[in-house]
């Protein structure tokens, strides 16, 4: 299973430090810095954008009730690798940290919370999900083994975890295309 996302898969961008363009940002500075060098403009945009990331962390200071698992497709110098990491706090804001050079966190058109990022060796793709209520520790261990064994399927993901886009949509006030359907499925699965 590949976590690579296709172009146009962004439904709602939470935060990104990719493709900062002065034309998109100059209004925020009231034309005050139009005379500055491109390097200075980029620094100004980056600083303000980083302030917005801190604002998003504050907005997403919401716990989802169980640990969050990050399912990762990692690009390294020696090829692609899969892995996972858990965010024990179950707090959405703890998803918004990275050491990558460029990132975009977003909710995709299926309601999944994702991060696409790049670094000097390649691209990483993360899928963030939370464990379903009542899932057994054996099911979680089997799920984690499937990630590492490259045998994880969409059915495994849906059986053991729940998408986070619905929680994020509540925070930011947007609606996902199949949000009502997914909420019904979530209540049936519990």
Buried (B, 14 or more C-beta within 10 A) or exposed (E): BEBEBEEEBBBBEBBBBEEBEBEEBBEEBEEEBEEBEEEEBBEBBEEEBEEBBEEBBEBBEBBBEBBBBBBBBBBEEEEBEBBBEEBEEBBBBBBBEBEBEBBBBBBBBBBBBBBBBBBEEEBBBBBBBBBBEEBEEEBBEEBBEBBEEEEBEEEBBBEBBBBBBBBBBEBEEEEBEBBEEBEEEBEEEE
